[in-house]
Amino acid sequence: MRAVDQGLIARSGSEANKHIRRLKSKGHPVGASGVGQAVEIWKQMRGSAGKRQVPGDIPLGLTHNVGATGGTCVVHIFERR
């Protein structure tokens, strides 16, 4: 709760990415989780994420997804050009 009290996970806080909807809240569907992450990053970088939008210019984005058993891990790095 300290992070909440200090505003670290607020949209303007140093841990701003924490406000984005978590995969568990989406049911964590196999395959669709990574697509959901990519779409969210794409929207953030375009400035079209609505009420979830992180303020400021976002030229780079990163997604990280670990398979249910930990046997797979995928990282994508996005760059706006």
WOLINBEL-V411887 format. One record per helix or strand of 2 or more residues. SS is the DSSP state (h for helix, s for strand). FROM is the first residue (numbers start at 1). LEN is the number of residues. If there is no record, write none. Layout:
SS,FROM,LEN ; SS,FROM,LEN
This chain:
h,2,4 ; h,16,4 ; h,23,4 ; h,32,15 ; h,50,3 ; s,60,7 ; s,73,7
